[in-house]
């Protein structure tokens, strides 16, 4: 079965073991797929990219919460940002 590699850059696990920081550098700020027997074993994600991903996940969760609250049928309460 073919496995998807979700990055433009990939290295073998042997290369990664020799120099993990070179793996990070190879991605130029983006994730790098680390392959074991030509299958992705894990992704090496720089701290800044991981933080951005976590921010996106937080936004998604908050958006779903807001959508659920809008769909509950209760009356909307408008509030200005200055009032907060």
Secondary structure per residue as TSV (DSSP state, phi and psi in degrees):
chain	resnum	aa	ss	phi	psi
A	1	X	-	360.0	134.5
A	2	X	-	-78.0	141.8
A	3	X	-	-109.4	139.8
A	4	X	-	-79.4	138.2
A	5	X	-	-108.7	116.7
A	6	X	-	-94.7	27.9
A	7	X	S	-139.2	164.7
A	8	X	S	-86.0	-17.6
A	9	X	-	-119.9	136.8
A	10	X	E	-141.4	148.3
A	11	X	E	-135.4	158.0
A	12	X	E	-76.9	158.9
A	13	X	H	-64.2	-30.8
A	14	X	H	-64.6	-44.8
A	15	X	H	-61.0	-42.9
A	16	X	H	-62.4	-41.6
A	17	X	H	-63.8	-36.1
A	18	X	H	-65.5	-40.0
A	19	X	-	-155.7	84.6
A	20	X	H	-57.6	-35.7
A	21	X	H	-69.7	-26.9
A	22	X	H	-68.7	-33.3
A	23	X	H	-62.0	-46.9
A	24	X	H	-60.3	-46.3
A	25	X	H	-63.1	-34.1
A	26	X	H	-62.2	-28.7
A	27	X	T	-80.1	-9.5
A	28	X	T	47.7	48.4
A	29	X	T	94.3	-8.6
A	30	X	S	-111.7	171.3
A	31	X	-	-68.4	151.9
A	32	X	E	-123.9	130.2
A	33	X	E	-78.5	131.2
A	34	X	E	-105.2	119.0
A	35	X	E	-99.9	140.0
A	36	X	E	-123.6	114.6
A	37	X	T	55.8	44.6
A	38	X	T	63.9	20.6
A	39	X	E	-124.3	141.6
A	40	X	E	-62.3	122.4
A	41	X	E	-92.9	-39.3
A	42	X	E	-166.1	171.6
A	43	X	E	-114.6	133.7
A	44	X	E	-93.0	111.9
A	45	X	-	-115.8	122.2
A	46	X	-	-61.0	151.7
A	47	X	H	-54.4	-44.6
A	48	X	H	-62.6	-43.1
A	49	X	H	-65.9	-38.1
A	50	X	H	-64.6	-42.8
A	51	X	H	-60.3	-42.3
A	52	X	H	-63.6	-40.6
A	53	X	H	-62.0	-42.8
A	54	X	H	-65.4	-36.8
A	55	X	H	-62.8	-41.3
A	56	X	H	-64.1	-40.5
A	57	X	H	-63.7	-43.9
A	58	X	H	-59.1	-44.4
A	59	X	H	-61.7	-40.9
A	60	X	H	-63.2	-45.3
A	61	X	H	-62.5	-45.7
A	62	X	H	-64.4	-37.7
A	63	X	H	-63.1	-42.2
A	64	X	H	-64.9	-39.2
A	65	X	H	-63.7	-44.2
A	66	X	H	-63.0	-43.1
A	67	X	H	-61.3	-42.2
A	68	X	H	-63.8	-40.5
A	69	X	H	-69.1	-34.5
A	70	X	H	-68.1	-31.1
A	71	X	T	-85.3	-4.3
A	72	X	T	-79.2	-3.9
A	73	X	-	86.3	-3.1
A	74	X	-	-76.5	156.6
A	75	X	-	-68.5	138.8
A	76	X	-	-73.7	145.7
A	77	X	-	-118.3	117.5
A	78	X	-	-86.6	135.6
A	79	X	-	-137.3	137.2
A	80	X	-	-85.2	153.0
A	81	X	G	-62.8	-31.5
A	82	X	G	-66.7	-27.7
A	83	X	G	-76.5	-14.4
A	84	X	-	-82.7	360.0
